[in-house]
Amino acid sequence: MRLILITVQFNFQGKHLKEIHTPAIQKLAENWGIVIHPLESVISSVTWRPPDIDWTKSNSDGSLSIDRAGYGAVLRNSDGKLLAAAATQESSLLSINVLEFRGILQGLKLARSLGLQKIHIESDSTTAIAWVQGKGCLPWQAFRDHFAMLSILESFDSWRASHVLCEGNQVVDYLAAWRDFPGIT
């Protein structure tokens, strides 16, 4: 007797087959009387989206490699116009989450220095966004940054924080990893 091991994932509630690896699986399901309705893949385009009118969006990111660490922030208005950008290389190798959080703080400092009042914080780090929203457990390396962030947030009329997929955060992703960024522009 020949044993054939086939990996199949079922969504039992909807009786949908998520993955069909071979035509043999299709035939096997038919023999068992199972109707297969393959789920369609949904492909969507992810791009940067401007903030609401009268708001500024601060996109931030952290970068960590074997020999360096850094973070950056980019501020743009509702027309997509670049207002400011900054990147910082970190001398000590911190966790990527702390670097992501420092990128958020850097964006907030830029926004405050420009006298902006409505800021939409966006990061591809769900952990850093959770910390901004007061959720999760901060590591000790982020305590001072967290208190600074709270103080800065009080200076804005309104703020919000949301997660964005990496593809919607590409400009600042590049900036955070740039080794020789000239500073604030």
Secondary structure as UniProt FT lines:
FT   STRAND          10..11
FT   TURN            12..15
FT   STRAND          16..17
FT   HELIX           23..31
FT   TURN            32..33
FT   TURN            53..54
FT   STRAND          56..64
FT   STRAND          69..77
FT   TURN            78..79
FT   STRAND          82..90
FT   HELIX           96..113
FT   TURN            114..115
FT   STRAND          118..123
FT   HELIX           126..132
FT   TURN            133..134
FT   HELIX           140..142
FT   HELIX           143..153
FT   TURN            154..155
FT   STRAND          158..163
FT   HELIX           166..169
FT   HELIX           170..177
FT   TURN            179..180
//
